[in-house]
């Protein structure tokens, strides 16, 4: 069994026990040499995984081999995940309990899940499943209940209905989540950051008309930038409301790019994370173009480290 399949806590106990045995068996004459070996071994083990991955990036691989793909995600250095594969009461064809147990076995933390099919009618069961799988955040990824619109020809997104209607739905869902110990977030695309036909910027209406006790937000840094808005301006105007981030870059054609290979100033954004209220962040790349998805997440993880994410 490879060491990363052993939870870190027990692995550290094993290391300390093993190194103590070495000390006792080698005697005082080898003490300095052994101490150096112990230090090196423990320092190597302390190089921990960091950062999160939105599994939507690997949706095809997750559909074909979810367990093997999740093991690869760990091997590539990620510490936690956001799911995007719930159907018929299961996550990637695993029961909530089985999904949670498998993630525990490979030392990956389930933090959030996109629940695009949520309605006021199915919310209670869905919330119970999300909780049973060990998630902390229940994320509404688009306006739910048929409100989301997509023009395939123009490649534009939007919504039917008003910002107030969406806000009321989110508040109802947020209260349900709160009752069950979960936290509800809304995830944006670009249209929420643009003024609509009524002269309202939907994201601002939602921020100003929701109670942070029940509703907060996941900021997709690419889509905010695509809308022509500045993430830091929103952190300053609405501090503490953006609990999760999607970190994906933009190439010079305006397309999705691996982190660090595009034009978004992540260092500036990261310097303002405390204003944001950010608790976790996730690499996401909807389309990977010149890279295979599994290659793109490796590039992005290296980019995270170079920028200063940890």
Beta strands, then each sheet from edge to edge (+ up, - down):
strand 1: 52-54
strand 2: 80-83
strand 3: 86-87
strand 4: 90-91
strand 5: 94-95
strand 6: 109-114
strand 7: 137-140
strand 8: 148-151
strand 9: 156-159
strand 10: 183-187
strand 11: 215-220
strand 12: 242-247
strand 13: 249-250
strand 14: 256-257
strand 15: 280-283
sheet 1: 1+ 2+ 6+ 7+ 10+ 11+ 12+ 15+ 1+
sheet 2: 3+ 4- 5+
sheet 3: 8+ 9-
sheet 4: 13+ 14-
end
